[in-house]
Structure formats: C-alpha cells, structure tokens
Amino acid sequence: MEKICVVGLGYIGLPTSVMFANNGKKVHGMDVNEAAIKKIQNKELHIEENGLEERLVAAIDSGNLTVSTKPEQADVFIIAVPSPINEDKTANLEYVRLATKSIVPYLQKGNLVILESTVPPRTVQDVMIPELVESGLGIGTELLVSHSPERVIPGKVFEELVENSRIVGGINQESSEKTAELYRAFVKGEIFLTDATTAEMVKVIENTYRDVNIAFANELAKISENIGVNVWDAISLANHHPRVNIHLPGPGVGGHCIAVDPWFLVELDKKNANLIHLARQTNDAMPMFTANKVKEIMDSEQIQNPKVAVLGLSFKANIDDMRESPSVEVTKHLNELNLEFTAFDPHIHEINMANQTTDLKEAVSNADILVVLTDHNEFKGLNPTEIGKLVRSKIVLDTKNCLERTAWEDAGFEVRVLGDSKSK
C-alpha cells in the first residue's frame, strides 16, 4: 500500500493527501475542479485550514504528492467527495457514484477502495459496489472495500486526524484490517473495526446527536427569553453536572455534516425519525427567527429604512467554509423582510453573494444594527469605540454571545444577546 490515489481535494481530501504524503506514502490527488488543481500545483490553497499551507509545500517538494484532474493507478483509492442533500432534503449521492465510477478503469487486483465521505447507511453496498463490479474484480477477494469516515472539524483538521479515534468498516474482515493498517501511518488514536454499514451509521449518529443537542439549546434560548433567564448562564451552570453536556444556541446550524447528515436518517426511516426530524426543523428555522428578531428590534426602535451590518458568513468561527451556513440563510430572510444589509466576513476574501463586502468599514458604516452571526476572533477583538464612530445607531445583536458586553455597553451600544431575557 505504497501509492494512494485520493479522489476529491476539498476540506477533507487535501489534508488527508498531505498527511499521507508527509508520512512517506506516494499520493496522487485528483479533483474535477481545474482551478483548484492549478492552485495546488503552484503550492497555493483554495481552502483555509490551519497548518495546511506549510504541509502542502512540504508534500509537493518531497515529490510524494502530485495532483491532476484524472485518477492514476494506485494500491489504494480514497474517495473524499461531497455528499450534500437535495432541495427536498434527500441525499445526493451522485458525487460518490461518479467518483467511484471514475476509478474503475484504474483498478487492479489487490487494490483497496476506501470511502471517507459521510453518507447514508448502505451507500457502500447500494451505490459503490454496483459501480465497482464493473472492474471485473472479485469484490472482497481481489478488490477490498471499506468505509472510514473523517471525524475532524475545520480549523483543527491536522490535530484531529492524528489524535482522534477512527472507525473502519470493511465489507469483510480483510478490508477492515487493511484499511486500519493504512491509517496507522499517522493515526495515534484507537482504530475500531466494524462492518461498512455500521461505520456509515456511526458517523451519521455522531452528527445527529450534536444536531439534536443544539436544537435543544435553541429551544432553551427561546424559552429563556420569555421567562426572564440568560440561557448562556443557565447552560453553563447546568453543564457543571457530571452527566450533562448541553451545546450552545445560535442562529442555526451549518457545515457539511451536522446540517446535512440527520436528513439521511429521516429519509431512510421517516416514521421512526420523529425527534431527529423535529430537531432539524428547529435548527433550520433559526435563521428566520434571527432575521425576525432583527426586524422586531428595528421596529421597536422606530428606525426608518434601517441598515443592517451582518458580521460573519462562514458556518463556524475562524474558517472560510460557507457550506450550509445559517448566516447565508439569515441574509436571505433579511432580504425577504425588505431590510437593507451589507455582509462581511474576514475569512472570506472573494465576493460570493450580493450585498457582500470584503471591507469591514464599508459593512458597518451608517449601520443601525450590527448582527454577529459567527464568533470569529476578529469580531471578539473589535474596538467598540472605533466602531461606534462609524455606525448610525449603536445597537448590536450578538447571536453567539462572543462580544465583551460590558465594553460595548460602556461605548454606548445597546447590546442584545440571543437567549437573554434582558435583550427582549
């Protein structure tokens, strides 16, 4: 297993390629995105991740990493492509199917195919294997197949690739053992072996648990506003109980996993996925709840033709990933409510949507309310006195409870916090 071909060079595929290359494996990465391939060949990044740039340069300079828009023959093929949902909330597995089909002409006896993408249970059996049989190789004998889902978060990918435990599910024992042997090249965490469908289920369970937990926190935030409680204080105190770990509320749930994976279970068994379905609906409704709150504040302040400064477009702090971002949904609802807005994110350097700017000053100038949707360090470090010189009305809605409230109030701002009764 000396040469690896990685299909998909995004937020998971590229770091994984770099890790294997820098641990002595020959890696060929492929992606259909020609612009991304050109950047990587020039040792430039098309995604943001801590520590990626220097590791990429080292991998290419060592000669262990090459990239192109086509696969190459290898001992191992790792598929790390998107698995989004359609508008009707059903799983879109076409990327996985096409990626699998693309490697079939390159497969040889003794190869190992690993799916890293997070997918609905039975995807390996029902989507990948029907494509792989076209190779003419005996599945499970001449061609080994497994699922080993990534378990990392943006911003800490390299740390977690190494330290986190790993789930490996093969279509048979040999597939599982060969996959575990491969990942031991850099994984220090424990590696657990199971079957492919169970491995698929495990990853979906992990993200669904977090989604349900966040939905609970969002409901607590709404209740707290109505009964005279600060939900952030209440959750913090409740979490001192040794068997309680409540997540935090916010303007919605985003990213390529938590906002997507629960729908896989709803699609597979809607009759029994009642709690999961309700949690998804609860979290999907938070962007509208947030936009309505902005309008209520502007109406209560009797501000005519207000301007909203939206701070944060990525789904998570200190990254540039806008996939399934609730911030984008908030802006759509602001538009539906006829509220003028300008959006800014310090980590997003390209204009991806209307009313976006790459200049903070432009975003906040003459604004009547600052709406913090992502808890970037840059926002935590803002000087409220300087910001106060640029805005028209000194009002802040902090949906992440990330600002130093006293400092902003001392600078003359009226600070509203999601889930705080004092903000009503």
HELIX and SHEET records of a PDB file:
HELIX    1   1 GLY A   13  ALA A   21  1                                   9    
HELIX    2   2 GLU A   34  GLN A   41  1                                   8    
HELIX    3   3 LEU A   52  ASP A   61  1                                  10    
HELIX    4   4 GLU A   94  ILE A  103  1                                  10    
HELIX    5   5 VAL A  104  TYR A  106  5                                   3    
HELIX    6   6 THR A  123  THR A  123  1                                   1    
HELIX    7   7 VAL A  124  MET A  128  3                                   5    
HELIX    8   8 ILE A  129  LEU A  132  1                                   4    
HELIX    9   9 VAL A  133  SER A  135  5                                   3    
HELIX   10  10 VAL A  157  GLU A  163  1                                   7    
HELIX   11  11 GLN A  173  TYR A  183  1                                  11    
HELIX   12  12 ALA A  196  ILE A  227  1                                  32    
HELIX   13  13 VAL A  231  ALA A  238  1                                   8    
HELIX   14  14 ASP A  261  LEU A  268  1                                   8    
HELIX   15  15 ASN A  274  ASP A  284  1                                  11    
HELIX   16  16 MET A  286  SER A  300  1                                  15    
HELIX   17  17 PRO A  326  GLU A  336  1                                  11    
HELIX   18  18 LEU A  360  VAL A  364  1                                   5    
HELIX   19  19 ASN A  377  LYS A  380  1                                   4    
HELIX   20  20 PRO A  384  GLY A  388  1                                   5    
HELIX   21  21 ARG A  405  ASP A  410  1                                   6    
HELIX   22  22 SER A  421  SER A  423  5                                   3    
SHEET    1   A 8 LEU A  65  SER A  68  0                                        
SHEET    2   A 8 LYS A  26  MET A  30  1                                        
SHEET    3   A 8 LYS A   3  VAL A   7  1                                        
SHEET    4   A 8 VAL A  76  ILE A  79  1                                        
SHEET    5   A 8 LEU A 112  LEU A 115  1                                        
SHEET    6   A 8 LEU A 144  HIS A 147  1                                        
SHEET    7   A 8 ARG A 166  GLY A 170 -1                                        
SHEET    8   A 8 ILE A 191  ASP A 195  1                                        
SHEET    1   B 6 GLN A 356  THR A 357  0                                        
SHEET    2   B 6 GLU A 340  PHE A 344  1                                        
SHEET    3   B 6 LYS A 307  LEU A 311  1                                        
SHEET    4   B 6 ILE A 369  VAL A 372  1                                        
SHEET    5   B 6 ILE A 395  ASP A 398  1                                        
SHEET    6   B 6 GLU A 414  VAL A 417  1                                        
END                                                                             
